[in-house]
Amino acid sequence: MKKLLFPLLLLIITASAFTIVNSTVTRSAITFKTRNMGIGVEGKLSGLQAEVHFNPADPSASTIEASVDANSINTDNSSRDEHLRDANYFDVAHYPKITLKSVSIKHKSGDSYTGEFNLTIKGKTKALDIPFTCTQTGNTTAFKGGFKINRLDFGIGGSSLILSNEITVSIDAEVK
């Protein structure tokens, strides 16, 4: 029995030593860019919450779940921000959170990874492949990545000749 217990204990200790478990977001910048009437529009979202179980030695065993407060949308134009919060765009009264949940994560090289994620906005979920980097300093883990979406896939606004359908999103976050 002792012969079985020691290897099992060693396996548990070794496996947990390589898994980074973080859920406290210490810093985040979620930004987006699009075009309206041919002019670039930038904005940001805040209130990021995340549950991260990241294992660099076995990324396929990793999970990332994150959400952000849709009501926090900020384009430095309060009138536009209120318009974006209404039912035609983000409908924050009915859909207060935007969520991102990993399906699978693969190592590319060095600190680079790619993940298949489910992004949910306004109750609509779409699968996305998102390249990202992951670096660890002490007990802080930094994630940086970005992706593009078609706003119409999520029911954000209607068909428009002046508003671009493409939105570029960047995420830069640190978790402990």
Secondary structure, 3 states (H helix, E strand, C coil): CHHHHHHHHHHHHHHHHCCEEECCEEEEEEEEEEEECCEEEEEEECCCEEEEEECCCCHHHCEEEEEEEHHHCECCCHHHHHHHHCCCCCCCCCCCEEEEEEEEEEEEECCEEEEEEEEEECCEEEEEEEEEEEEEECCEEEEEEEEEEEHHHHCCCCCCCCECCEEEEEEEEEEC
